[in-house]
Amino acid sequence: MKKRSKAIGLLTAALLGAGTLGWMTTQAQGATEITLWGDWSGEGEQQILTMVNAFNASQSKVKVKYVVQQDVITKFLTASTAGQAPDVMIWDRFLTALYAPKNVLAPINSYMTKDKIAMSGFYKEALAELSSKGNLYGLPLTVDARAIFYNKKLLQAAGVRPPRTWAELRAAAIKLTKRDANGKMQVSGFALDDVGLFSMWIKQAGGNILTADGTKTAFNSPAGIAVLEYWDQLLNKDKVYELGFGRGEGNAQDPFVTGKIAMYYNGPWSINGYKKYGKDLDWGVAAPPAGPTGAKGANMGGFGLAITQASKQKDAAWEFMKWWLANPANAVTWGKTSNNIPGNLRAVNDAYFQKDPLWKGITDTLKFATIRPAVPGFPPMEGQALIPNIQLFLEGKQDAKTALQKAQESGDRILADNAVK
């Protein structure tokens, strides 16, 4: 705890020198108070407070208070209806297309123009995910993408390298999988249990999740079938993984740390934990393999800061957002504080991210990662139609053709029901 407090103190001191706002007065009284809501608690709360406290100490005109909210979206929507929403939200960018049309977020286009903040300074895809009908509703706080995490020792012993294609992934997974004399799995060559990554895999197969206009599903296609047939090959023929193997264990007992899983898809949020708990783990991060047509595919996700439409202090909220995310020095400090990749491109080019091969495996992936479709019906379509049906396929309860057909039928209805009229 002492080390943590000392680190936060040093980071706060650094921020005071890097981000003082020229427009601020030095008056100690009469500060405008704004509220930031988010569901980051525990260590995440301390990371947020590092930035909040540094901003508050850097000037005297605006004071920010961070409030942790569980079930934050539901509470936010209720508060917005009553006109009592917070001023700023830690916002899941994926939800922008669904909620921006409901007029609960405030566009920041005019602020960007007034302060000459260039859109080119941020990940284009992240800004697109924060946009709806020509309006920008926030700036990216974090960016992430899934990449292949691999155990170097296990790969070396098996005589394989980090896979660059689906064919290499399959061959390596077969060699890496180990079972005892009774056939019980000891090491999984490749963990395959996250059906939520289907939208990434179909890009690698050269397909699309939706039609170009976003009105219909497009995954019931040869590319969609190719993904599920490949998964079936790995799971049921090559038997490189068993559903649930090693899961439910964390920290030092994580199956990747203990060598039970040789390769799997993971994101930057796990890097710091593996550095901490996997002291004897020799591991690496590689960009996702290309599919059979040579197509690359990765999903970009992450959070943003958004100003609420109900806020009565939008100008103050913008100054806080701009200080944190548009200032490269502050964005770098945020990245180091939270062990997240910031959405500011100048910050990402810092040596902290580019010279560490673990971080670079993610930043290399982000060069070609794209967001999931930014249409209102996509989040409920994926969650209610696509993922449940693919999960049934993965569990052997329906075949690939049936899974995609059922997902298409219900998915198209959900897209239509959620379309902006």
Sine and cosine of phi, psi and omega as CSV:
sin_phi,cos_phi,sin_psi,cos_psi,sin_omega,cos_omega
0.00,0.00,-0.61,0.80,0.01,-1.00
-0.90,0.44,-0.67,0.74,0.01,-1.00
-0.89,0.47,-0.65,0.76,0.00,-1.00
-0.89,0.46,-0.72,0.69,-0.02,-1.00
-0.90,0.44,-0.65,0.76,0.00,-1.00
-0.90,0.43,-0.67,0.74,0.00,-1.00
-0.90,0.45,-0.67,0.74,0.01,-1.00
-0.90,0.45,-0.64,0.77,0.01,-1.00
-0.89,0.46,-0.67,0.74,0.01,-1.00
-0.91,0.40,-0.65,0.76,0.01,-1.00
-0.92,0.40,-0.63,0.78,0.03,-1.00
-0.88,0.47,-0.69,0.72,0.01,-1.00
-0.88,0.48,-0.64,0.77,0.01,-1.00
-0.90,0.44,-0.63,0.78,-0.02,-1.00
-0.93,0.38,-0.56,0.83,0.00,-1.00
-0.87,0.50,-0.60,0.80,0.00,-1.00
-0.98,0.19,-0.44,0.90,-0.14,-0.99
-1.00,0.00,-0.44,0.90,-0.22,-0.97
-0.80,-0.61,0.40,0.91,-0.01,-1.00
-0.90,0.45,0.72,-0.69,-0.07,-1.00
-1.00,0.03,0.82,-0.57,-0.06,-1.00
-0.92,0.40,-0.47,0.88,-0.07,-1.00
-0.98,0.19,-0.19,0.98,-0.08,-1.00
-0.97,0.26,0.54,-0.84,0.12,-0.99
-1.00,0.02,0.14,-0.99,-0.02,-1.00
-0.98,-0.22,0.20,0.98,0.01,-1.00
-0.92,0.39,0.70,-0.72,-0.06,-1.00
-1.00,0.07,-0.26,0.97,-0.06,-1.00
-0.90,-0.45,0.25,-0.97,0.06,-1.00
0.97,0.23,0.41,0.91,0.01,-1.00
-0.92,0.38,0.61,-0.79,0.10,-0.99
-0.98,0.20,0.81,-0.58,-0.03,-1.00
-0.99,-0.12,0.77,-0.64,0.08,-1.00
-0.79,-0.61,0.40,-0.92,-0.06,-1.00
-0.89,-0.46,0.71,-0.71,0.08,-1.00
-0.94,-0.34,0.81,-0.59,0.07,-1.00
-0.95,-0.31,0.55,-0.83,0.12,-0.99
-0.20,-0.98,0.21,-0.98,0.03,-1.00
-0.96,-0.29,0.29,0.96,0.08,-1.00
-0.98,0.20,0.91,-0.41,-0.02,-1.00
-0.85,-0.52,-0.02,-1.00,0.03,-1.00
0.87,0.50,-0.77,-0.64,0.01,-1.00
-0.89,0.46,-0.58,0.81,0.04,-1.00
-0.88,0.48,-0.62,0.79,0.04,-1.00
-0.89,0.46,-0.67,0.75,0.01,-1.00
-0.90,0.43,-0.57,0.82,0.04,-1.00
-0.91,0.42,-0.69,0.72,0.04,-1.00
-0.90,0.44,-0.69,0.72,-0.04,-1.00
-0.90,0.43,-0.49,0.87,0.07,-1.00
-0.84,0.54,-0.71,0.70,-0.01,-1.00
-0.96,0.28,-0.68,0.74,0.01,-1.00
-0.87,0.50,-0.74,0.68,-0.03,-1.00
-0.91,0.42,-0.61,0.79,0.02,-1.00
-0.92,0.40,-0.66,0.75,0.05,-1.00
-0.89,0.45,-0.73,0.69,-0.01,-1.00
-0.86,0.51,-0.61,0.79,-0.03,-1.00
-0.98,0.19,-0.29,0.96,-0.08,-1.00
-0.99,0.14,-0.20,0.98,-0.04,-1.00
-0.32,-0.95,0.09,-1.00,-0.10,-0.99
-0.82,-0.57,0.11,0.99,-0.09,-1.00
-1.00,-0.06,-0.46,0.89,-0.02,-1.00
-0.79,-0.62,0.70,-0.72,0.08,-1.00
-0.84,-0.54,0.81,-0.58,-0.03,-1.00
-0.97,-0.25,0.67,-0.74,0.10,-0.99
-0.86,-0.51,0.80,-0.60,0.03,-1.00
-1.00,-0.08,0.76,-0.65,0.00,-1.00
-0.83,-0.55,0.86,-0.52,0.05,-1.00
-0.98,0.21,0.77,-0.64,0.02,-1.00
-0.79,-0.62,0.83,-0.56,0.15,-0.99
-0.99,0.17,0.50,-0.86,-0.07,-1.00
0.79,0.62,0.77,0.63,-0.22,-0.98
-0.90,0.44,-0.58,0.81,-0.03,-1.00
-0.91,0.40,-0.72,0.70,0.01,-1.00
-0.87,0.49,-0.71,0.70,0.01,-1.00
-0.91,0.42,-0.59,0.81,0.01,-1.00
-0.91,0.42,-0.71,0.71,-0.01,-1.00
-0.90,0.43,-0.64,0.77,0.05,-1.00
-0.90,0.44,-0.70,0.71,0.00,-1.00
-0.91,0.42,-0.60,0.80,0.00,-1.00
-0.90,0.44,-0.64,0.77,0.03,-1.00
-0.87,0.49,-0.57,0.82,-0.02,-1.00
-1.00,0.02,0.01,1.00,-0.02,-1.00
0.94,0.33,0.44,0.90,-0.07,-1.00
-0.81,-0.59,0.52,0.85,-0.04,-1.00
-0.96,0.29,0.32,-0.95,0.10,-0.99
-0.92,0.39,0.12,-0.99,0.00,-1.00
-0.99,0.11,-0.60,0.80,-0.04,-1.00
-0.73,-0.69,0.58,-0.82,0.04,-1.00
-0.84,-0.54,0.63,-0.78,0.30,-0.95
-0.98,0.19,0.94,-0.35,-0.29,-0.96
-0.92,-0.39,0.78,-0.62,0.13,-0.99
-0.95,0.31,0.94,-0.34,-0.12,-0.99
-0.85,0.53,-0.50,0.86,-0.03,-1.00
-0.84,0.55,-0.42,0.91,-0.08,-1.00
-1.00,-0.02,-0.05,1.00,-0.09,-1.00
-0.86,0.50,-0.74,0.67,-0.05,-1.00
-0.88,0.48,-0.50,0.87,-0.02,-1.00
-0.98,0.20,-0.63,0.78,-0.15,-0.99
-0.97,-0.25,-0.36,0.93,0.03,-1.00
-0.85,0.53,-0.66,0.75,0.03,-1.00
-0.90,0.43,-0.25,0.97,0.00,-1.00
-1.00,0.07,0.05,1.00,0.08,-1.00
0.88,0.48,0.65,0.76,0.04,-1.00
-0.96,-0.27,-0.16,0.99,0.04,-1.00
-0.89,-0.45,0.48,-0.88,-0.03,-1.00
-0.98,-0.19,0.77,-0.64,0.08,-1.00
-0.90,0.44,0.53,-0.85,0.00,-1.00
-0.89,-0.45,0.24,0.97,-0.04,-1.00
-0.81,0.58,-0.73,0.68,-0.06,-1.00
-0.91,0.41,-0.57,0.82,0.04,-1.00
-0.92,0.39,-0.67,0.74,0.01,-1.00
-0.87,0.49,-0.68,0.73,0.00,-1.00
-0.92,0.39,-0.73,0.68,-0.04,-1.00
-0.86,0.51,-0.68,0.74,-0.06,-1.00
-0.99,-0.11,0.14,0.99,0.07,-1.00
0.81,0.59,0.71,0.70,0.08,-1.00
-1.00,0.03,0.90,-0.44,-0.09,-1.00
-0.98,0.20,0.72,-0.69,0.06,-1.00
-0.89,0.46,-0.48,0.88,-0.04,-1.00
-0.93,0.37,-0.14,0.99,0.01,-1.00
-0.99,0.13,-0.02,1.00,-0.06,-1.00
-0.77,-0.64,0.30,-0.95,0.08,-1.00
-0.85,0.52,0.84,-0.54,-0.04,-1.00
-0.85,0.52,-0.68,0.73,-0.03,-1.00
-0.91,0.41,-0.60,0.80,0.02,-1.00
-0.91,0.41,-0.64,0.77,0.06,-1.00
-0.91,0.41,-0.62,0.79,0.02,-1.00
-0.88,0.47,-0.58,0.81,0.00,-1.00
-0.96,0.29,-0.32,0.95,0.04,-1.00
-0.99,-0.12,0.18,0.98,-0.09,-1.00
-0.90,-0.44,0.42,-0.91,0.08,-1.00
-0.39,-0.92,0.82,-0.57,0.05,-1.00
0.78,0.62,0.72,0.70,0.09,-1.00
0.99,0.10,-0.07,1.00,0.02,-1.00
-0.97,-0.26,0.63,-0.78,0.07,-1.00
-0.98,-0.20,0.76,-0.65,-0.13,-0.99
-0.92,-0.39,0.28,0.96,0.05,-1.00
0.26,-0.97,-0.01,-1.00,0.08,-1.00
-0.87,-0.50,0.52,-0.85,-0.06,-1.00
-0.94,0.33,0.79,-0.62,0.05,-1.00
-1.00,0.03,-0.70,0.71,0.04,-1.00
-0.67,-0.74,0.43,-0.90,0.18,-0.98
-0.75,-0.66,0.56,-0.83,0.01,-1.00
-0.51,-0.86,0.28,-0.96,0.07,-1.00
-0.38,-0.92,0.46,-0.89,0.07,-1.00
-0.99,0.13,0.63,-0.78,0.07,-1.00
-0.64,-0.77,0.17,-0.99,-0.01,-1.00
-0.99,0.16,0.89,-0.46,0.16,-0.99
-1.00,-0.05,0.77,-0.64,-0.08,-1.00
-0.68,-0.73,0.53,-0.85,0.02,-1.00
-1.00,0.05,0.95,-0.33,-0.08,-1.00
-0.87,0.49,-0.65,0.76,-0.03,-1.00
-0.89,0.46,-0.70,0.72,-0.02,-1.00
-0.92,0.38,-0.65,0.76,0.01,-1.00
-0.91,0.41,-0.64,0.77,0.00,-1.00
-0.90,0.43,-0.67,0.74,0.00,-1.00
-0.90,0.44,-0.53,0.85,-0.01,-1.00
-1.00,0.05,-0.13,0.99,0.02,-1.00
0.96,0.29,0.54,0.84,0.02,-1.00
-0.82,-0.57,0.32,-0.95,0.02,-1.00
-0.93,-0.38,0.22,-0.97,0.07,-1.00
-0.82,0.57,0.79,-0.61,-0.13,-0.99
-0.93,0.37,0.62,-0.78,0.03,-1.00
-0.93,-0.37,-0.19,0.98,0.02,-1.00
-0.67,-0.75,0.24,-0.97,0.08,-1.00
-0.87,0.50,-0.62,0.78,-0.02,-1.00
-0.89,0.45,-0.68,0.73,0.03,-1.00
-0.93,0.37,-0.58,0.82,0.03,-1.00
-0.89,0.46,-0.71,0.70,0.00,-1.00
-0.90,0.44,-0.73,0.68,-0.02,-1.00
-0.88,0.47,-0.66,0.75,0.01,-1.00
-0.92,0.38,-0.66,0.75,-0.02,-1.00
-0.88,0.47,-0.64,0.77,0.02,-1.00
-0.90,0.45,-0.71,0.70,-0.01,-1.00
-0.92,0.40,-0.53,0.85,-0.09,-1.00
-0.99,0.14,-0.36,0.93,-0.06,-1.00
-0.96,0.27,0.73,-0.68,-0.02,-1.00
-0.78,-0.63,0.66,-0.75,0.07,-1.00
-0.75,-0.66,0.41,-0.91,0.03,-1.00
-0.99,0.12,-0.08,-1.00,-0.08,-1.00
-0.88,0.47,-0.41,0.91,0.00,-1.00
-1.00,-0.06,0.07,1.00,0.03,-1.00
1.00,0.05,0.08,1.00,0.00,-1.00
-0.97,0.24,0.72,-0.69,-0.06,-1.00
-0.92,0.39,0.76,-0.65,0.08,-1.00
-0.95,-0.30,-0.66,0.75,0.02,-1.00
-0.70,-0.72,0.79,-0.61,0.10,-0.99
-1.00,0.00,0.77,-0.64,0.01,-1.00
-0.94,0.35,-0.54,0.84,0.01,-1.00
-0.40,-0.92,0.87,-0.49,-0.01,-1.00
-0.98,0.18,0.83,-0.56,-0.05,-1.00
-0.78,-0.63,1.00,0.02,-0.04,-1.00
-0.60,-0.80,0.10,0.99,-0.04,-1.00
-0.96,-0.27,1.00,-0.06,-0.03,-1.00
-0.93,0.35,-0.30,0.95,0.03,-1.00
-0.91,0.42,-0.21,0.98,0.01,-1.00
-1.00,0.00,0.09,1.00,0.00,-1.00
-0.82,0.57,-0.62,0.78,-0.03,-1.00
-0.91,0.41,-0.39,0.92,0.10,-0.99
-0.99,0.17,-0.72,0.70,-0.03,-1.00
-0.88,0.48,-0.61,0.79,-0.05,-1.00
-0.93,0.36,-0.46,0.89,0.12,-0.99
-0.91,0.42,-0.66,0.76,0.02,-1.00
-0.91,0.41,-0.46,0.89,0.03,-1.00
-0.99,0.11,0.01,1.00,0.03,-1.00
1.00,0.08,0.24,0.97,-0.03,-1.00
-0.95,-0.33,-0.12,-0.99,0.00,-1.00
-0.75,-0.66,0.47,-0.88,0.00,-1.00
-1.00,0.10,-0.55,0.84,0.06,-1.00
-0.75,-0.66,0.25,-0.97,0.13,-0.99
-0.92,0.39,0.25,-0.97,-0.08,-1.00
-0.87,0.50,-0.54,0.84,-0.01,-1.00
-1.00,0.04,-0.02,1.00,0.07,-1.00
0.96,0.29,0.22,0.97,-0.07,-1.00
-0.99,-0.10,-0.30,0.95,-0.04,-1.00
-0.70,-0.72,0.39,-0.92,0.11,-0.99
-0.96,0.27,0.45,-0.89,0.02,-1.00
-0.75,-0.67,0.14,0.99,-0.10,-1.00
-0.99,0.15,-0.28,0.96,0.06,-1.00
-0.99,0.15,0.97,0.23,-0.21,-0.98
-0.53,-0.85,0.15,-0.99,0.09,-1.00
-0.83,0.56,-0.60,0.80,0.01,-1.00
-0.92,0.39,-0.66,0.75,0.03,-1.00
-0.89,0.45,-0.67,0.74,0.06,-1.00
-0.89,0.45,-0.64,0.77,-0.01,-1.00
-0.87,0.49,-0.63,0.78,0.02,-1.00
-0.89,0.45,-0.78,0.63,-0.07,-1.00
-0.92,0.38,-0.57,0.82,0.06,-1.00
-0.92,0.40,-0.59,0.81,0.05,-1.00
-0.92,0.40,-0.69,0.72,0.06,-1.00
-0.87,0.49,-0.68,0.73,0.01,-1.00
-0.88,0.48,-0.64,0.77,0.04,-1.00
-0.86,0.50,-0.75,0.66,-0.04,-1.00
-0.91,0.42,-0.70,0.72,-0.11,-0.99
-0.98,0.19,-0.75,0.66,-0.23,-0.97
-0.97,-0.22,-0.32,0.95,0.02,-1.00
-0.96,-0.29,-0.79,0.61,0.03,-1.00
-0.98,0.18,-0.41,0.91,0.04,-1.00
0.80,0.59,0.77,0.64,0.00,-1.00
-1.00,0.06,-0.10,1.00,-0.01,-1.00
-0.39,-0.92,0.47,-0.88,0.12,-0.99
-0.83,-0.56,0.75,-0.66,-0.06,-1.00
-0.80,0.60,0.79,-0.62,0.03,-1.00
1.00,0.02,-0.11,0.99,-0.06,-1.00
-0.86,0.51,0.84,-0.54,0.07,-1.00
0.96,0.28,-0.05,1.00,-0.06,-1.00
-0.98,0.20,0.31,-0.95,-0.02,-1.00
1.00,0.04,-0.01,1.00,0.03,-1.00
-0.94,-0.34,0.64,-0.77,-0.06,-1.00
-0.74,-0.68,0.05,-1.00,0.03,-1.00
0.80,0.60,-0.83,-0.56,-0.08,-1.00
-0.93,0.37,-0.31,0.95,0.00,-1.00
-0.99,-0.16,0.12,0.99,0.05,-1.00
-0.81,0.58,0.70,-0.71,-0.08,-1.00
-0.88,0.47,-0.41,0.91,0.08,-1.00
-0.96,0.26,-0.63,0.78,0.03,-1.00
-0.91,0.42,-0.66,0.76,-0.06,-1.00
-0.99,0.11,-0.01,1.00,0.05,-1.00
0.99,0.12,0.23,0.97,0.04,-1.00
-0.98,0.18,-0.40,0.92,0.04,-1.00
-0.85,-0.53,0.83,-0.56,-0.07,-1.00
-1.00,0.09,-0.60,0.80,-0.02,-1.00
-0.56,-0.83,0.54,-0.84,0.16,-0.99
-0.17,-0.99,0.23,-0.97,0.05,-1.00
-0.99,0.11,0.75,-0.66,0.06,-1.00
-0.51,-0.86,0.05,-1.00,-0.05,-1.00
-0.81,-0.58,0.04,-1.00,-0.10,-1.00
-0.89,0.45,-0.35,0.94,0.00,-1.00
-0.89,0.45,-0.31,0.95,-0.03,-1.00
-1.00,-0.09,-0.16,0.99,-0.10,-1.00
-0.87,0.49,-0.75,0.66,-0.05,-1.00
-0.90,0.44,-0.63,0.78,0.01,-1.00
-0.90,0.44,-0.66,0.75,0.02,-1.00
-0.93,0.36,-0.55,0.83,0.09,-1.00
-0.90,0.43,-0.58,0.82,-0.06,-1.00
-0.98,0.19,-0.73,0.69,-0.12,-0.99
-0.99,-0.13,-0.31,0.95,-0.02,-1.00
-0.97,-0.24,0.83,0.56,-0.09,-1.00
-0.88,0.47,-0.47,0.88,0.03,-1.00
-0.98,-0.18,0.15,0.99,-0.06,-1.00
-1.00,-0.04,0.85,-0.52,0.08,-1.00
-0.98,-0.18,0.94,-0.33,-0.17,-0.99
-0.63,-0.78,0.26,-0.97,-0.01,-1.00
-0.60,-0.80,0.14,-0.99,0.01,-1.00
-0.76,-0.65,0.78,-0.62,-0.02,-1.00
-0.77,-0.63,0.51,-0.86,0.02,-1.00
-0.88,0.48,0.46,-0.89,-0.01,-1.00
-0.85,0.53,0.63,-0.78,0.03,-1.00
-0.91,0.41,0.48,-0.88,0.07,-1.00
-0.98,0.21,0.47,-0.88,0.00,-1.00
-0.99,0.17,-0.13,-0.99,-0.10,-0.99
-0.90,0.43,-0.38,0.92,0.02,-1.00
-1.00,-0.07,-0.02,1.00,-0.06,-1.00
1.00,-0.02,0.01,1.00,-0.03,-1.00
-0.95,0.30,0.67,-0.75,0.10,-0.99
-0.99,-0.12,0.47,-0.88,0.01,-1.00
-0.35,-0.94,0.73,-0.69,0.09,-1.00
-0.43,-0.90,0.49,-0.87,0.04,-1.00
-0.99,-0.16,0.75,-0.66,0.13,-0.99
-1.00,-0.08,0.77,-0.64,0.07,-1.00
-0.76,-0.65,-0.20,-0.98,0.06,-1.00
0.72,-0.69,-0.08,-1.00,-0.08,-1.00
-0.91,-0.42,0.25,-0.97,0.10,-0.99
-0.69,-0.73,0.10,-1.00,0.23,-0.97
-0.96,-0.28,0.74,-0.67,-0.03,-1.00
-0.76,-0.65,0.61,-0.79,0.08,-1.00
-1.00,-0.01,0.69,-0.72,-0.04,-1.00
-0.99,0.11,0.51,-0.86,0.03,-1.00
-0.91,0.41,-0.51,0.86,-0.04,-1.00
-0.98,0.20,-0.16,0.99,-0.03,-1.00
-0.89,0.46,0.68,-0.73,0.07,-1.00
-0.99,-0.13,0.03,1.00,-0.04,-1.00
-0.78,-0.62,0.78,0.63,-0.10,-1.00
-0.91,0.42,-0.61,0.79,-0.01,-1.00
-0.89,0.46,-0.70,0.72,0.02,-1.00
-0.92,0.40,-0.62,0.78,0.02,-1.00
-0.89,0.46,-0.64,0.77,0.03,-1.00
-0.90,0.44,-0.67,0.74,-0.01,-1.00
-0.87,0.49,-0.62,0.78,0.05,-1.00
-0.91,0.42,-0.74,0.68,0.00,-1.00
-0.88,0.47,-0.71,0.70,-0.03,-1.00
-0.89,0.46,-0.70,0.72,-0.01,-1.00
-0.86,0.51,-0.68,0.73,-0.07,-1.00
-0.96,0.28,-0.74,0.67,-0.24,-0.97
-0.96,-0.28,-0.45,0.89,-0.02,-1.00
-1.00,0.00,-0.27,0.96,0.05,-1.00
-1.00,0.01,0.93,-0.37,-0.08,-1.00
-0.83,0.55,-0.63,0.78,-0.01,-1.00
-0.89,0.46,-0.69,0.72,0.02,-1.00
-0.94,0.35,-0.59,0.81,0.03,-1.00
-0.91,0.41,-0.61,0.79,0.07,-1.00
-0.89,0.45,-0.72,0.69,-0.01,-1.00
-0.88,0.47,-0.63,0.78,0.08,-1.00
-0.87,0.49,-0.70,0.72,0.01,-1.00
-0.87,0.49,-0.69,0.73,0.00,-1.00
-0.94,0.34,-0.58,0.81,-0.01,-1.00
-0.92,0.38,-0.69,0.72,-0.14,-0.99
-0.99,-0.17,-0.15,0.99,-0.13,-0.99
0.82,0.57,0.72,0.69,0.11,-0.99
-0.80,-0.59,0.45,-0.89,0.09,-1.00
-0.99,0.12,0.84,-0.54,-0.01,-1.00
-0.96,0.27,0.33,-0.94,-0.01,-1.00
-0.99,0.11,-0.12,0.99,0.01,-1.00
-0.99,0.14,0.86,-0.51,-0.12,-0.99
-0.91,0.41,-0.59,0.81,0.05,-1.00
-0.91,0.42,-0.58,0.81,0.03,-1.00
-0.92,0.39,-0.64,0.77,-0.01,-1.00
-0.91,0.42,-0.47,0.88,0.01,-1.00
-0.98,0.22,-0.02,1.00,0.06,-1.00
-0.89,0.45,0.53,-0.85,-0.03,-1.00
-0.85,0.53,-0.46,0.89,0.01,-1.00
-0.82,0.57,-0.62,0.78,-0.02,-1.00
-1.00,-0.08,-0.53,0.85,-0.14,-0.99
-1.00,0.03,-0.42,0.91,-0.04,-1.00
-0.99,-0.11,-0.20,0.98,0.09,-1.00
-1.00,-0.03,0.90,-0.43,-0.08,-1.00
-0.88,0.48,-0.43,0.90,0.02,-1.00
-0.93,0.37,-0.73,0.68,0.05,-1.00
-0.92,0.38,-0.62,0.79,-0.06,-1.00
-0.90,0.43,-0.50,0.86,0.08,-1.00
-0.86,0.51,-0.55,0.83,0.04,-1.00
-0.98,0.17,-0.73,0.69,-0.04,-1.00
-0.90,0.44,-0.53,0.85,0.10,-1.00
-0.91,0.42,-0.63,0.78,0.05,-1.00
-0.90,0.43,-0.62,0.79,-0.03,-1.00
-0.91,0.41,-0.29,0.96,0.01,-1.00
-0.91,0.40,-0.45,0.89,0.02,-1.00
-0.85,-0.53,0.02,1.00,0.01,-1.00
-0.93,0.37,0.59,-0.81,0.05,-1.00
-0.79,-0.61,0.39,-0.92,-0.01,-1.00
-0.98,0.20,0.32,-0.95,0.16,-0.99
-0.95,0.31,0.34,-0.94,-0.10,-0.99
-0.80,0.60,0.77,-0.64,-0.03,-1.00
-1.00,-0.03,0.91,0.41,0.08,-1.00
-0.82,-0.58,0.52,-0.85,-0.12,-0.99
-0.82,0.57,-0.58,0.82,-0.09,-1.00
-1.00,0.09,-0.09,1.00,-0.09,-1.00
-0.93,0.38,-0.75,0.67,0.00,-1.00
-0.82,0.57,-0.75,0.66,0.03,-1.00
-0.93,0.36,-0.53,0.85,0.04,-1.00
-0.89,0.46,-0.73,0.68,-0.03,-1.00
-0.90,0.43,-0.70,0.71,-0.09,-1.00
-0.96,0.27,-0.52,0.85,-0.11,-0.99
-0.97,-0.23,-0.40,0.92,-0.06,-1.00
-0.90,-0.44,-0.80,0.60,-0.14,-0.99
-0.96,0.30,-0.85,0.53,-0.09,-1.00
-0.87,0.49,-0.71,0.70,0.00,-1.00
-0.86,0.51,-0.63,0.77,-0.02,-1.00
-0.95,0.30,-0.60,0.80,0.04,-1.00
-0.94,0.34,-0.55,0.84,0.06,-1.00
-0.89,0.47,-0.65,0.76,0.06,-1.00
-0.89,0.46,-0.62,0.79,0.07,-1.00
-0.89,0.46,-0.73,0.69,-0.04,-1.00
-0.88,0.48,-0.54,0.84,0.00,-1.00
-0.99,0.10,0.03,1.00,0.04,-1.00
0.98,0.21,0.35,0.94,-0.07,-1.00
-0.99,-0.12,-0.18,0.98,0.15,-0.99
-0.39,-0.92,0.44,-0.90,-0.05,-1.00
-0.99,0.17,0.12,-0.99,-0.09,-1.00
-0.88,0.47,-0.71,0.70,-0.04,-1.00
-0.88,0.47,-0.68,0.73,0.01,-1.00
-0.91,0.40,-0.68,0.74,-0.02,-1.00
-0.86,0.50,-0.73,0.68,-0.03,-1.00
-0.95,0.31,-0.57,0.82,0.02,-1.00
-0.91,0.42,-0.73,0.68,0.01,-1.00
-0.91,0.42,-0.65,0.76,0.02,-1.00
-0.90,0.43,-0.60,0.80,0.03,-1.00
-0.91,0.42,-0.72,0.69,-0.06,-1.00
-0.87,0.49,-0.77,0.64,0.00,-1.00
-0.96,0.26,-0.56,0.83,0.00,-1.00
-0.90,0.43,-0.66,0.75,0.02,-1.00
-0.90,0.44,-0.61,0.79,0.04,-1.00
-0.90,0.43,-0.68,0.73,-0.02,-1.00
-0.91,0.41,-0.66,0.75,0.05,-1.00
-0.87,0.50,-0.69,0.73,0.01,-1.00
-0.91,0.41,-0.66,0.75,-0.02,-1.00
-0.91,0.42,-0.48,0.88,-0.07,-1.00
-0.98,-0.19,0.02,1.00,0.00,-1.00
-0.90,0.44,0.61,-0.79,0.04,-1.00
-0.96,0.28,0.86,-0.50,-0.04,-1.00
-0.98,0.20,0.00,0.00,0.00,0.00
